[in-house]
Amino acid sequence: MRDELISNGFSDAQIQVLAPQVQRRHVVEPSPVPSGREVLYVGQLIRGKGVDLLLEAMARYVPDARLRIVGTGNAEARLRAQAQAPELRERVQFLGWVERDQLDALYRATRVVVVPSRWPEPFGMVGLEAMSHARPLVAFAVGGIPDWLRDGENGLAAPEQNVAALGKAIQRMLRDDTLASLLGAQGYHIYMTEYNFAQYIRTLEAQFTALI
């Protein structure tokens, strides 16, 4: 978004990037990355979010893993039909909209969180939510996602709409316990040092002070 503003005439000095915050009623204590083969998607079920690409990747490159899909949207019927393919039928669960406490439990039970967006996300809050739970990520490197997804540091990035690369990155995260734990822990460190609420307030107050 910063680059978009600059390309439309704003100067670099006029722009301060302040990431959004994960909404919480209480502090979440991170748990160890589980050893199971649970994959999680959280978001709208619309074409731009690329859930169809995630289902294709699961069918072709990620055998014997379960995918939980949280969210609703106008593509849900098509995605449910796609998930009835023989190689997916017993492995995909649509959970709809869930309460925050249930969502936190799903993050804790998950091995890897996937963000398969095909459109250029301005940011992507799911990345911060996953990091706040110390869960590693796999995502397409589009839009603002590379602002928080650091390939090989807190997750694995795949080229835009490259289903094979996405699937292989998910499979690698499922197979390598050491990698999944390391990237999850590093993601939590990034979240706590760069995206925590106290840091957000300090930066916001500094901007207000400068304007006054």
Beta strands, then each sheet from edge to edge (+ up, - down):
strand 1: 38-42
strand 2: 66-70
strand 3: 92-96
strand 4: 112-115
strand 5: 137-140
strand 6: 155-158
sheet 1: 3+ 2+ 1+ 4+ 5+ 6+
end
